[in-house]
Amino acid sequence: MSTLSDLYQETIVDHSKRPRNRGTLAHATHSAEGHNPLCGDRLTLQLEIDNGRVANVAFQGQGCAISTASASLMTDAVKGKTPEEAEQIFAKFHSLLTEDKLPAPDLGKLAVFSGVREYPMRVKCATLAWHTLHAALQNEHKPVSTE
């Protein structure tokens, strides 16, 4: 690996080709659907909240590499967190993609998406899973759209 951007690209490619937590949950307590009409990304997100924490999370659907990788990394990032902590991670991630500043040091692997802000159309791909997470945590039943 020659540069940090190679590592970033490798992480996104890995999570898009081998997404973590893809599937459905038998005991989901929260769910939401999301759609990015411009790119065609669609996903269903399911959460199992137990004892005030995200005990399990899964997604299914289809999308571009950025959308799929973001959903995969998001599921890893929020597992074990309280809904409030998950919302805080979403706020930091959204800021990473929409504001011109260095990534928050506590975003871990999610920092790989920092370059996405240079491509405004791709921001919607990267944030679809996160907006869908927010809707699921709020028990919103209207499908999420990035438009």
N, CA, C and O atoms as a GROMACS GRO file, in nm:
protein
  588
    1MET      N    1   0.085  -0.117   0.000
    1MET     CA    2   0.000   0.000   0.000
    1MET      C    3   0.090   0.123   0.000
    1MET      O    4   0.174   0.141   0.088
    2SER      N    5   0.071   0.208  -0.100
    2SER     CA    6   0.162   0.319  -0.114
    2SER      C    7   0.115   0.446  -0.047
    2SER      O    8   0.198   0.523   0.003
    3THR      N    9  -0.015   0.472  -0.043
    3THR     CA   10  -0.062   0.596   0.017
    3THR      C   11  -0.185   0.571   0.102
    3THR      O   12  -0.247   0.465   0.098
    4LEU      N   13  -0.218   0.673   0.180
    4LEU     CA   14  -0.337   0.666   0.263
    4LEU      C   15  -0.462   0.654   0.176
    4LEU      O   16  -0.558   0.586   0.214
    5SER      N   17  -0.463   0.719   0.059
    5SER     CA   18  -0.581   0.709  -0.028
    5SER      C   19  -0.599   0.567  -0.081
    5SER      O   20  -0.712   0.525  -0.106
    6ASP      N   21  -0.490   0.492  -0.098
    6ASP     CA   22  -0.501   0.352  -0.138
    6ASP      C   23  -0.574   0.272  -0.029
    6ASP      O   24  -0.658   0.188  -0.059
    7LEU      N   25  -0.538   0.299   0.097
    7LEU     CA   26  -0.604   0.232   0.208
    7LEU      C   27  -0.754   0.266   0.208
    7LEU      O   28  -0.838   0.179   0.226
    8TYR      N   29  -0.785   0.393   0.188
    8TYR     CA   30  -0.924   0.435   0.185
    8TYR      C   31  -1.000   0.363   0.075
    8TYR      O   32  -1.108   0.310   0.096
    9GLN      N   33  -0.941   0.362  -0.043
    9GLN     CA   34  -1.006   0.296  -0.156
    9GLN      C   35  -1.022   0.147  -0.128
    9GLN      O   36  -1.126   0.089  -0.159
   10GLU      N   37  -0.922   0.086  -0.070
   10GLU     CA   38  -0.929  -0.056  -0.040
   10GLU      C   39  -1.041  -0.087   0.059
   10GLU      O   40  -1.113  -0.186   0.042
   11THR      N   41  -1.058  -0.005   0.159
   11THR     CA   42  -1.163  -0.026   0.259
   11THR      C   43  -1.301  -0.016   0.195
   11THR      O   44  -1.387  -0.099   0.221
   12ILE      N   45  -1.322   0.085   0.113
   12ILE     CA   46  -1.451   0.102   0.047
   12ILE      C   47  -1.479  -0.015  -0.047
   12ILE      O   48  -1.590  -0.068  -0.048
   13VAL      N   49  -1.380  -0.055  -0.126
   13VAL     CA   50  -1.398  -0.167  -0.217
   13VAL      C   51  -1.428  -0.295  -0.139
   13VAL      O   52  -1.517  -0.371  -0.176
   14ASP      N   53  -1.354  -0.319  -0.032
   14ASP     CA   54  -1.375  -0.438   0.050
   14ASP      C   55  -1.518  -0.444   0.104
   14ASP      O   56  -1.584  -0.547   0.094
   15HIS      N   57  -1.566  -0.334   0.161
   15HIS     CA   58  -1.700  -0.332   0.219
   15HIS      C   59  -1.810  -0.333   0.113
   15HIS      O   60  -1.922  -0.376   0.141
   16SER      N   61  -1.780  -0.287  -0.007
   16SER     CA   62  -1.882  -0.293  -0.112
   16SER      C   63  -1.891  -0.434  -0.172
   16SER      O   64  -1.999  -0.478  -0.210
   17LYS      N   65  -1.780  -0.503  -0.179
   17LYS     CA   66  -1.780  -0.639  -0.234
   17LYS      C   67  -1.818  -0.744  -0.131
   17LYS      O   68  -1.878  -0.846  -0.164
   18ARG      N   69  -1.784  -0.718  -0.004
   18ARG     CA   70  -1.813  -0.811   0.105
   18ARG      C   71  -1.878  -0.736   0.221
   18ARG      O   72  -1.818  -0.721   0.328
   19PRO      N   73  -2.001  -0.688   0.198
   19PRO     CA   74  -2.065  -0.607   0.302
   19PRO      C   75  -2.090  -0.687   0.429
   19PRO      O   76  -2.131  -0.803   0.426
   20ARG      N   77  -2.065  -0.622   0.540
   20ARG     CA   78  -2.090  -0.682   0.671
   20ARG      C   79  -2.236  -0.656   0.707
   20ARG      O   80  -2.294  -0.554   0.668
   21ASN      N   81  -2.295  -0.747   0.780
   21ASN     CA   82  -2.430  -0.732   0.834
   21ASN      C   83  -2.537  -0.719   0.725
   21ASN      O   84  -2.640  -0.656   0.747
   22ARG      N   85  -2.514  -0.778   0.611
   22ARG     CA   86  -2.615  -0.780   0.505
   22ARG      C   87  -2.709  -0.896   0.535
   22ARG      O   88  -2.666  -1.008   0.561
   23GLY      N   89  -2.838  -0.867   0.530
   23GLY     CA   90  -2.939  -0.970   0.554
   23GLY      C   91  -3.058  -0.913   0.627
   23GLY      O   92  -3.083  -0.792   0.621
   24THR      N   93  -3.129  -0.999   0.695
   24THR     CA   94  -3.247  -0.956   0.772
   24THR      C   95  -3.233  -1.004   0.915
   24THR      O   96  -3.155  -1.094   0.946
   25LEU      N   97  -3.310  -0.943   1.002
   25LEU     CA   98  -3.312  -0.981   1.143
   25LEU      C   99  -3.445  -1.045   1.178
   25LEU      O  100  -3.551  -0.994   1.143
   26ALA      N  101  -3.440  -1.157   1.246
   26ALA     CA  102  -3.562  -1.227   1.287
   26ALA      C  103  -3.637  -1.149   1.395
   26ALA      O  104  -3.759  -1.159   1.405
   27HIS      N  105  -3.564  -1.073   1.477
   27HIS     CA  106  -3.626  -1.005   1.590
   27HIS      C  107  -3.606  -0.853   1.585
   27HIS      O  108  -3.576  -0.790   1.686
   28ALA      N  109  -3.622  -0.797   1.467
   28ALA     CA  110  -3.605  -0.652   1.452
   28ALA      C  111  -3.712  -0.577   1.530
   28ALA      O  112  -3.830  -0.614   1.529
   29THR      N  113  -3.670  -0.473   1.598
   29THR     CA  114  -3.764  -0.388   1.672
   29THR      C  115  -3.788  -0.256   1.599
   29THR      O  116  -3.888  -0.188   1.625
   30HIS      N  117  -3.698  -0.220   1.509
   30HIS     CA  118  -3.706  -0.096   1.433
   30HIS      C  119  -3.663  -0.124   1.290
   30HIS      O  120  -3.574  -0.205   1.265
   31SER      N  121  -3.726  -0.055   1.195
   31SER     CA  122  -3.684  -0.069   1.056
   31SER      C  123  -3.723   0.054   0.976
   31SER      O  124  -3.810   0.131   1.016
   32ALA      N  125  -3.658   0.070   0.864
   32ALA     CA  126  -3.689   0.181   0.773
   32ALA      C  127  -3.637   0.144   0.634
   32ALA      O  128  -3.549   0.059   0.618
   33GLU      N  129  -3.695   0.210   0.535
   33GLU     CA  130  -3.652   0.192   0.397
   33GLU      C  131  -3.598   0.323   0.345
   33GLU      O  132  -3.646   0.431   0.380
   34GLY      N  133  -3.498   0.314   0.259
   34GLY     CA  134  -3.437   0.433   0.201
   34GLY      C  135  -3.416   0.416   0.052
   34GLY      O  136  -3.400   0.305   0.001
   35HIS      N  137  -3.416   0.531  -0.018
   35HIS     CA  138  -3.401   0.530  -0.163
   35HIS      C  139  -3.327   0.656  -0.208
   35HIS      O  140  -3.356   0.766  -0.161
   36ASN      N  141  -3.233   0.638  -0.297
   36ASN     CA  142  -3.163   0.748  -0.361
   36ASN      C  143  -3.203   0.746  -0.508
   36ASN      O  144  -3.144   0.671  -0.586
   37PRO      N  145  -3.303   0.826  -0.548
   37PRO     CA  146  -3.355   0.820  -0.684
   37PRO      C  147  -3.251   0.852  -0.792
   37PRO      O  148  -3.258   0.796  -0.902
   38LEU      N  149  -3.155   0.938  -0.763
   38LEU     CA  150  -3.056   0.974  -0.865
   38LEU      C  151  -2.963   0.859  -0.901
   38LEU      O  152  -2.925   0.844  -1.016
   39CYS      N  153  -2.927   0.779  -0.803
   39CYS     CA  154  -2.832   0.670  -0.826
   39CYS      C  155  -2.904   0.535  -0.836
   39CYS      O  156  -2.850   0.440  -0.893
   40GLY      N  157  -3.024   0.528  -0.782
   40GLY     CA  158  -3.098   0.403  -0.783
   40GLY      C  159  -3.074   0.316  -0.661
   40GLY      O  160  -3.124   0.204  -0.653
   41ASP      N  161  -2.997   0.367  -0.563
   41ASP     CA  162  -2.971   0.291  -0.441
   41ASP      C  163  -3.101   0.272  -0.364
   41ASP      O  164  -3.181   0.365  -0.351
   42ARG      N  165  -3.122   0.152  -0.312
   42ARG     CA  166  -3.237   0.120  -0.227
   42ARG      C  167  -3.188   0.030  -0.115
   42ARG      O  168  -3.106  -0.060  -0.136
   43LEU      N  169  -3.239   0.055   0.006
   43LEU     CA  170  -3.204  -0.035   0.114
   43LEU      C  171  -3.314  -0.039   0.218
   43LEU      O  172  -3.391   0.056   0.236
   44THR      N  173  -3.317  -0.151   0.288
   44THR     CA  174  -3.401  -0.168   0.405
   44THR      C  175  -3.306  -0.193   0.521
   44THR      O  176  -3.217  -0.277   0.514
   45LEU      N  177  -3.327  -0.119   0.627
   45LEU     CA  178  -3.242  -0.130   0.745
   45LEU      C  179  -3.327  -0.182   0.861
   45LEU      O  180  -3.438  -0.134   0.884
   46GLN      N  181  -3.274  -0.279   0.932
   46GLN     CA  182  -3.342  -0.332   1.049
   46GLN      C  183  -3.251  -0.324   1.170
   46GLN      O  184  -3.130  -0.348   1.162
   47LEU      N  185  -3.310  -0.289   1.282
   47LEU     CA  186  -3.237  -0.280   1.408
   47LEU      C  187  -3.306  -0.365   1.514
   47LEU      O  188  -3.429  -0.379   1.514
   48GLU      N  189  -3.227  -0.421   1.600
   48GLU     CA  190  -3.279  -0.486   1.720
   48GLU      C  191  -3.225  -0.406   1.838
   48GLU      O  192  -3.107  -0.413   1.871
   49ILE      N  193  -3.314  -0.329   1.899
   49ILE     CA  194  -3.276  -0.251   2.016
   49ILE      C  195  -3.311  -0.334   2.140
   49ILE      O  196  -3.426  -0.375   2.156
   50ASP      N  197  -3.213  -0.358   2.225
   50ASP     CA  198  -3.233  -0.438   2.346
   50ASP      C  199  -3.158  -0.372   2.460
   50ASP      O  200  -3.040  -0.338   2.446
   51ASN      N  201  -3.225  -0.354   2.570
   51ASN     CA  202  -3.165  -0.288   2.687
   51ASN      C  203  -3.104  -0.153   2.652
   51ASN      O  204  -2.997  -0.118   2.702
   52GLY      N  205  -3.171  -0.077   2.564
   52GLY     CA  206  -3.127   0.057   2.530
   52GLY      C  207  -3.006   0.065   2.439
   52GLY      O  208  -2.943   0.170   2.427
   53ARG      N  209  -2.972  -0.046   2.373
   53ARG     CA  210  -2.856  -0.048   2.283
   53ARG      C  211  -2.893  -0.119   2.153
   53ARG      O  212  -2.985  -0.200   2.148
   54VAL      N  213  -2.818  -0.085   2.047
   54VAL     CA  214  -2.835  -0.153   1.920
   54VAL      C  215  -2.767  -0.290   1.934
   54VAL      O  216  -2.645  -0.302   1.920
   55ALA      N  217  -2.848  -0.390   1.962
   55ALA     CA  218  -2.794  -0.525   1.983
   55ALA      C  219  -2.755  -0.589   1.851
   55ALA      O  220  -2.659  -0.666   1.844
   56ASN      N  221  -2.832  -0.557   1.746
   56ASN     CA  222  -2.802  -0.613   1.615
   56ASN      C  223  -2.856  -0.519   1.510
   56ASN      O  224  -2.952  -0.445   1.534
   57VAL      N  225  -2.796  -0.522   1.393
   57VAL     CA  226  -2.836  -0.436   1.283
   57VAL      C  227  -2.804  -0.509   1.152
   57VAL      O  228  -2.701  -0.574   1.139
   58ALA      N  229  -2.896  -0.495   1.056
   58ALA     CA  230  -2.875  -0.558   0.926
   58ALA      C  231  -2.938  -0.472   0.818
   58ALA      O  232  -3.030  -0.394   0.844
   59PHE      N  233  -2.886  -0.488   0.697
   59PHE     CA  234  -2.944  -0.416   0.584
   59PHE      C  235  -2.950  -0.508   0.465
   59PHE      O  236  -2.875  -0.605   0.454
   60GLN      N  237  -3.041  -0.476   0.377
   60GLN     CA  238  -3.047  -0.546   0.250
   60GLN      C  239  -3.089  -0.446   0.144
   60GLN      O  240  -3.147  -0.342   0.175
   61GLY      N  241  -3.059  -0.479   0.022
   61GLY     CA  242  -3.093  -0.390  -0.088
   61GLY      C  243  -2.984  -0.391  -0.191
   61GLY      O  244  -2.898  -0.479  -0.194
   62GLN      N  245  -2.989  -0.290  -0.276
   62GLN     CA  246  -2.890  -0.280  -0.381
   62GLN      C  247  -2.848  -0.135  -0.396
   62GLN      O  248  -2.927  -0.043  -0.378
   63GLY      N  249  -2.723  -0.118  -0.429
   63GLY     CA  250  -2.673   0.017  -0.446
   63GLY      C  251  -2.534   0.018  -0.503
   63GLY      O  252  -2.472  -0.087  -0.523
   64CYS      N  253  -2.486   0.137  -0.528
   64CYS     CA  254  -2.351   0.154  -0.580
   64CYS      C  255  -2.249   0.117  -0.473
   64CYS      O  256  -2.285   0.089  -0.358
   65ALA      N  257  -2.123   0.116  -0.511
   65ALA     CA  258  -2.017   0.077  -0.418
   65ALA      C  259  -2.012   0.168  -0.295
   65ALA      O  260  -1.995   0.119  -0.183
   66ILE      N  261  -2.027   0.298  -0.314
   66ILE     CA  262  -2.022   0.392  -0.202
   66ILE      C  263  -2.138   0.367  -0.106
   66ILE      O  264  -2.119   0.363   0.015
   67SER      N  265  -2.257   0.351  -0.160
   67SER     CA  266  -2.376   0.328  -0.078
   67SER      C  267  -2.365   0.198   0.001
   67SER      O  268  -2.394   0.195   0.121
   68THR      N  269  -2.323   0.091  -0.064
   68THR     CA  270  -2.310  -0.038   0.001
   68THR      C  271  -2.202  -0.036   0.108
   68THR      O  272  -2.221  -0.086   0.218
   69ALA      N  273  -2.087   0.022   0.075
   69ALA     CA  274  -1.978   0.031   0.172
   69ALA      C  275  -2.018   0.115   0.292
   69ALA      O  276  -1.984   0.081   0.406
   70SER      N  277  -2.089   0.224   0.268
   70SER     CA  278  -2.132   0.310   0.378
   70SER      C  279  -2.229   0.235   0.470
   70SER      O  280  -2.218   0.244   0.592
   71ALA      N  281  -2.323   0.161   0.412
   71ALA     CA  282  -2.417   0.083   0.493
   71ALA      C  283  -2.343  -0.022   0.575
   71ALA      O  284  -2.374  -0.042   0.692
   72SER      N  285  -2.247  -0.089   0.513
   72SER     CA  286  -2.171  -0.192   0.581
   72SER      C  287  -2.092  -0.134   0.698
   72SER      O  288  -2.097  -0.185   0.810
   73LEU      N  289  -2.019  -0.027   0.672
   73LEU     CA  290  -1.939   0.035   0.779
   73LEU      C  291  -2.028   0.097   0.887
   73LEU      O  292  -1.993   0.096   1.004
   74MET      N  293  -2.144   0.150   0.847
   74MET     CA  294  -2.236   0.207   0.944
   74MET      C  295  -2.285   0.100   1.041
   74MET      O  296  -2.291   0.123   1.162
   75THR      N  297  -2.320  -0.018   0.987
   75THR     CA  298  -2.371  -0.123   1.075
   75THR      C  299  -2.267  -0.163   1.179
   75THR      O  300  -2.300  -0.186   1.295
   76ASP      N  301  -2.143  -0.171   1.137
   76ASP     CA  302  -2.035  -0.200   1.232
   76ASP      C  303  -2.021  -0.089   1.335
   76ASP      O  304  -1.999  -0.116   1.453
   77ALA      N  305  -2.034   0.036   1.291
   77ALA     CA  306  -2.012   0.150   1.380
   77ALA      C  307  -2.119   0.166   1.487
   77ALA      O  308  -2.090   0.211   1.597
   78VAL      N  309  -2.243   0.129   1.456
   78VAL     CA  310  -2.352   0.155   1.553
   78VAL      C  311  -2.385   0.035   1.640
   78VAL      O  312  -2.456   0.049   1.740
   79LYS      N  313  -2.336  -0.081   1.604
   79LYS     CA  314  -2.366  -0.200   1.683
   79LYS      C  315  -2.309  -0.183   1.824
   79LYS      O  316  -2.192  -0.150   1.842
   80GLY      N  317  -2.395  -0.205   1.923
   80GLY     CA  318  -2.355  -0.192   2.063
   80GLY      C  319  -2.373  -0.053   2.120
   80GLY      O  320  -2.356  -0.031   2.240
   81LYS      N  321  -2.409   0.042   2.035
   81LYS     CA  322  -2.426   0.182   2.079
   81LYS      C  323  -2.572   0.206   2.122
   81LYS      O  324  -2.663   0.133   2.084
   82THR      N  325  -2.591   0.309   2.203
   82THR     CA  326  -2.726   0.354   2.234
   82THR      C  327  -2.779   0.428   2.112
   82THR      O  328  -2.701   0.472   2.028
   83PRO      N  329  -2.910   0.442   2.101
   83PRO     CA  330  -2.963   0.522   1.990
   83PRO      C  331  -2.906   0.664   1.987
   83PRO      O  332  -2.879   0.718   1.880
   84GLU      N  333  -2.886   0.724   2.103
   84GLU     CA  334  -2.829   0.858   2.109
   84GLU      C  335  -2.686   0.860   2.056
   84GLU      O  336  -2.648   0.951   1.983
   85GLU      N  337  -2.607   0.759   2.093
   85GLU     CA  338  -2.469   0.750   2.043
   85GLU      C  339  -2.468   0.729   1.891
   85GLU      O  340  -2.385   0.786   1.821
   86ALA      N  341  -2.560   0.648   1.842
   86ALA     CA  342  -2.570   0.624   1.697
   86ALA      C  343  -2.604   0.754   1.626
   86ALA      O  344  -2.548   0.782   1.519
   87GLU      N  345  -2.694   0.835   1.682
   87GLU     CA  346  -2.730   0.964   1.622
   87GLU      C  347  -2.610   1.059   1.623
   87GLU      O  348  -2.592   1.136   1.529
   88GLN      N  349  -2.530   1.054   1.729
   88GLN     CA  350  -2.410   1.139   1.736
   88GLN      C  351  -2.309   1.099   1.628
   88GLN      O  352  -2.246   1.185   1.567
   89ILE      N  353  -2.293   0.969   1.606
   89ILE     CA  354  -2.203   0.923   1.501
   89ILE      C  355  -2.254   0.970   1.366
   89ILE      O  356  -2.176   1.015   1.282
   90PHE      N  357  -2.385   0.961   1.345
   90PHE     CA  358  -2.445   1.009   1.220
   90PHE      C  359  -2.415   1.157   1.200
   90PHE      O  360  -2.378   1.198   1.090
   91ALA      N  361  -2.431   1.237   1.303
   91ALA     CA  362  -2.405   1.381   1.292
   91ALA      C  363  -2.259   1.407   1.254
   91ALA      O  364  -2.232   1.492   1.169
   92LYS      N  365  -2.166   1.336   1.314
   92LYS     CA  366  -2.024   1.352   1.282
   92LYS      C  367  -1.994   1.307   1.139
   92LYS      O  368  -1.919   1.372   1.067
   93PHE      N  369  -2.055   1.195   1.100
   93PHE     CA  370  -2.035   1.144   0.965
   93PHE      C  371  -2.090   1.241   0.861
   93PHE      O  372  -2.026   1.269   0.760
   94HIS      N  373  -2.209   1.293   0.888
   94HIS     CA  374  -2.271   1.389   0.794
   94HIS      C  375  -2.183   1.514   0.784
   94HIS      O  376  -2.164   1.567   0.674
   95SER      N  377  -2.132   1.560   0.895
   95SER     CA  378  -2.043   1.676   0.896
   95SER      C  379  -1.916   1.647   0.815
   95SER      O  380  -1.868   1.734   0.742
   96LEU      N  381  -1.863   1.527   0.826
   96LEU     CA  382  -1.745   1.486   0.750
   96LEU      C  383  -1.768   1.501   0.600
   96LEU      O  384  -1.678   1.542   0.527
   97LEU      N  385  -1.888   1.469   0.556
   97LEU     CA  386  -1.918   1.471   0.413
   97LEU      C  387  -1.965   1.606   0.362
   97LEU      O  388  -1.962   1.630   0.242
   98THR      N  389  -2.009   1.694   0.450
   98THR     CA  390  -2.069   1.819   0.404
   98THR      C  391  -1.995   1.944   0.446
   98THR      O  392  -2.025   2.052   0.396
   99GLU      N  393  -1.900   1.933   0.538
   99GLU     CA  394  -1.826   2.050   0.584
   99GLU      C  395  -1.679   2.036   0.548
   99GLU      O  396  -1.626   1.926   0.542
  100ASP      N  397  -1.615   2.148   0.524
  100ASP     CA  398  -1.474   2.148   0.486
  100ASP      C  399  -1.386   2.155   0.610
  100ASP      O  400  -1.330   2.259   0.643
  101LYS      N  401  -1.375   2.041   0.676
  101LYS     CA  402  -1.287   2.034   0.794
  101LYS      C  403  -1.234   1.892   0.807
  101LYS      O  404  -1.285   1.800   0.743
  102LEU      N  405  -1.135   1.876   0.888
  102LEU     CA  406  -1.074   1.745   0.908
  102LEU      C  407  -1.174   1.652   0.975
  102LEU      O  408  -1.259   1.697   1.051
  103PRO      N  409  -1.164   1.520   0.947
  103PRO     CA  410  -1.255   1.426   1.011
  103PRO      C  411  -1.235   1.421   1.162
  103PRO      O  412  -1.124   1.438   1.212
  104ALA      N  413  -1.344   1.397   1.231
  104ALA     CA  414  -1.337   1.380   1.376
  104ALA      C  415  -1.251   1.257   1.405
  104ALA      O  416  -1.267   1.154   1.339
  105PRO      N  417  -1.161   1.266   1.501
  105PRO     CA  418  -1.069   1.155   1.525
  105PRO      C  419  -1.140   1.028   1.571
  105PRO      O  420  -1.083   0.919   1.558
  106ASP      N  421  -1.259   1.038   1.624
  106ASP     CA  422  -1.328   0.920   1.675
  106ASP      C  423  -1.418   0.854   1.572
  106ASP      O  424  -1.501   0.770   1.608
  107LEU      N  425  -1.406   0.889   1.444
  107LEU     CA  426  -1.486   0.825   1.341
  107LEU      C  427  -1.425   0.693   1.292
  107LEU      O  428  -1.492   0.617   1.222
  108GLY      N  429  -1.302   0.666   1.328
  108GLY     CA  430  -1.240   0.540   1.290
  108GLY      C  431  -1.243   0.517   1.140
  108GLY      O  432  -1.209   0.606   1.062
  109LYS      N  433  -1.284   0.396   1.100
  109LYS     CA  434  -1.286   0.360   0.959
  109LYS      C  435  -1.379   0.447   0.877
  109LYS      O  436  -1.362   0.458   0.755
  110LEU      N  437  -1.477   0.509   0.940
  110LEU     CA  438  -1.571   0.594   0.865
  110LEU      C  439  -1.501   0.712   0.799
  110LEU      O  440  -1.555   0.771   0.706
  111ALA      N  441  -1.383   0.747   0.847
  111ALA     CA  442  -1.306   0.857   0.789
  111ALA      C  443  -1.269   0.830   0.644
  111ALA      O  444  -1.232   0.923   0.572
  112VAL      N  445  -1.279   0.704   0.599
  112VAL     CA  446  -1.247   0.673   0.459
  112VAL      C  447  -1.337   0.747   0.362
  112VAL      O  448  -1.304   0.761   0.244
  113PHE      N  449  -1.450   0.795   0.410
  113PHE     CA  450  -1.545   0.865   0.323
  113PHE      C  451  -1.517   1.015   0.311
  113PHE      O  452  -1.594   1.086   0.247
  114SER      N  453  -1.410   1.062   0.372
  114SER     CA  454  -1.383   1.206   0.370
  114SER      C  455  -1.368   1.261   0.228
  114SER      O  456  -1.405   1.376   0.203
  115GLY      N  457  -1.317   1.183   0.137
  115GLY     CA  458  -1.299   1.228  -0.001
  115GLY      C  459  -1.430   1.241  -0.078
  115GLY      O  460  -1.434   1.305  -0.183
  116VAL      N  461  -1.536   1.181  -0.027
  116VAL     CA  462  -1.665   1.184  -0.096
  116VAL      C  463  -1.718   1.327  -0.105
  116VAL      O  464  -1.790   1.360  -0.200
  117ARG      N  465  -1.685   1.411  -0.010
  117ARG     CA  466  -1.737   1.549  -0.013
  117ARG      C  467  -1.694   1.625  -0.137
  117ARG      O  468  -1.755   1.726  -0.172
  118GLU      N  469  -1.589   1.577  -0.205
  118GLU     CA  470  -1.544   1.639  -0.330
  118GLU      C  471  -1.638   1.608  -0.446
  118GLU      O  472  -1.627   1.668  -0.553
  119TYR      N  473  -1.729   1.514  -0.425
  119TYR     CA  474  -1.823   1.471  -0.529
  119TYR      C  475  -1.965   1.482  -0.473
  119TYR      O  476  -2.019   1.383  -0.424
  120PRO      N  477  -2.026   1.600  -0.479
  120PRO     CA  478  -2.155   1.623  -0.414
  120PRO      C  479  -2.264   1.521  -0.448
  120PRO      O  480  -2.346   1.489  -0.362
  121MET      N  481  -2.266   1.470  -0.569
  121MET     CA  482  -2.368   1.370  -0.603
  121MET      C  483  -2.346   1.240  -0.527
  121MET      O  484  -2.441   1.166  -0.501
  122ARG      N  485  -2.223   1.212  -0.491
  122ARG     CA  486  -2.192   1.088  -0.418
  122ARG      C  487  -2.221   1.099  -0.268
  122ARG      O  488  -2.233   0.998  -0.200
  123VAL      N  489  -2.233   1.222  -0.218
  123VAL     CA  490  -2.266   1.241  -0.076
  123VAL      C  491  -2.399   1.174  -0.046
  123VAL      O  492  -2.416   1.114   0.061
  124LYS      N  493  -2.494   1.184  -0.138
  124LYS     CA  494  -2.625   1.121  -0.118
  124LYS      C  495  -2.611   0.969  -0.111
  124LYS      O  496  -2.683   0.904  -0.036
  125CYS      N  497  -2.521   0.914  -0.189
  125CYS     CA  498  -2.497   0.769  -0.185
  125CYS      C  499  -2.442   0.728  -0.048
  125CYS      O  500  -2.486   0.630   0.011
  126ALA      N  501  -2.346   0.806   0.000
  126ALA     CA  502  -2.280   0.773   0.127
  126ALA      C  503  -2.370   0.795   0.248
  126ALA      O  504  -2.353   0.729   0.350
  127THR      N  505  -2.465   0.888   0.238
  127THR     CA  506  -2.549   0.918   0.355
  127THR      C  507  -2.683   0.847   0.355
  127THR      O  508  -2.755   0.856   0.455
  128LEU      N  509  -2.719   0.778   0.248
  128LEU     CA  510  -2.850   0.713   0.243
  128LEU      C  511  -2.872   0.619   0.362
  128LEU      O  512  -2.974   0.629   0.429
  129ALA      N  513  -2.778   0.531   0.388
  129ALA     CA  514  -2.794   0.436   0.500
  129ALA      C  515  -2.808   0.509   0.633
  129ALA      O  516  -2.881   0.465   0.721
  130TRP      N  517  -2.738   0.620   0.647
  130TRP     CA  518  -2.741   0.697   0.771
  130TRP      C  519  -2.875   0.767   0.792
  130TRP      O  520  -2.929   0.768   0.903
  131HIS      N  521  -2.930   0.824   0.685
  131HIS     CA  522  -3.062   0.886   0.696
  131HIS      C  523  -3.167   0.778   0.725
  131HIS      O  524  -3.265   0.803   0.796
  132THR      N  525  -3.147   0.660   0.669
  132THR     CA  526  -3.238   0.549   0.694
  132THR      C  527  -3.224   0.502   0.838
  132THR      O  528  -3.324   0.467   0.901
  133LEU      N  529  -3.104   0.501   0.891
  133LEU     CA  530  -3.082   0.469   1.032
  133LEU      C  531  -3.158   0.568   1.120
  133LEU      O  532  -3.228   0.527   1.213
  134HIS      N  533  -3.145   0.696   1.092
  134HIS     CA  534  -3.215   0.799   1.170
  134HIS      C  535  -3.365   0.771   1.168
  134HIS      O  536  -3.430   0.776   1.273
  135ALA      N  537  -3.421   0.743   1.051
  135ALA     CA  538  -3.565   0.715   1.040
  135ALA      C  539  -3.603   0.591   1.122
  135ALA      O  540  -3.706   0.591   1.189
  136ALA      N  541  -3.520   0.488   1.117
  136ALA     CA  542  -3.549   0.366   1.194
  136ALA      C  543  -3.546   0.395   1.344
  136ALA      O  544  -3.633   0.349   1.417
  137LEU      N  545  -3.448   0.471   1.389
  137LEU     CA  546  -3.438   0.503   1.531
  137LEU      C  547  -3.556   0.588   1.578
  137LEU      O  548  -3.597   0.580   1.694
  138GLN      N  549  -3.612   0.668   1.488
  138GLN     CA  550  -3.726   0.755   1.522
  138GLN      C  551  -3.859   0.686   1.495
  138GLN      O  552  -3.965   0.746   1.514
  139ASN      N  553  -3.855   0.560   1.452
  139ASN     CA  554  -3.975   0.485   1.416
  139ASN      C  555  -4.059   0.556   1.310
  139ASN      O  556  -4.182   0.551   1.313
  140GLU      N  557  -3.992   0.620   1.216
  140GLU     CA  558  -4.061   0.684   1.105
  140GLU      C  559  -4.093   0.577   1.001
  140GLU      O  560  -4.006   0.499   0.963
  141HIS      N  561  -4.215   0.575   0.956
  141HIS     CA  562  -4.256   0.469   0.864
  141HIS      C  563  -4.260   0.513   0.719
  141HIS      O  564  -4.281   0.431   0.630
  142LYS      N  565  -4.241   0.641   0.694
  142LYS     CA  566  -4.235   0.692   0.557
  142LYS      C  567  -4.096   0.662   0.501
  142LYS      O  568  -3.996   0.689   0.567
  143PRO      N  569  -4.089   0.605   0.381
  143PRO     CA  570  -3.956   0.578   0.323
  143PRO      C  571  -3.870   0.704   0.312
  143PRO      O  572  -3.920   0.813   0.283
  144VAL      N  573  -3.742   0.687   0.337
  144VAL     CA  574  -3.645   0.795   0.331
  144VAL      C  575  -3.602   0.814   0.185
  144VAL      O  576  -3.580   0.716   0.114
  145SER      N  577  -3.592   0.938   0.143
  145SER     CA  578  -3.540   0.968   0.010
  145SER      C  579  -3.430   1.074   0.025
  145SER      O  580  -3.442   1.165   0.107
  146THR      N  581  -3.326   1.060  -0.055
  146THR     CA  582  -3.219   1.159  -0.050
  146THR      C  583  -3.254   1.283  -0.130
  146THR      O  584  -3.174   1.376  -0.138
  147GLU      N  585  -3.371   1.286  -0.190
  147GLU     CA  586  -3.416   1.404  -0.267
  147GLU      C  587  -3.507   1.489  -0.183
  147GLU      O  588  -3.555   1.593  -0.229
   0.00000   0.00000   0.00000
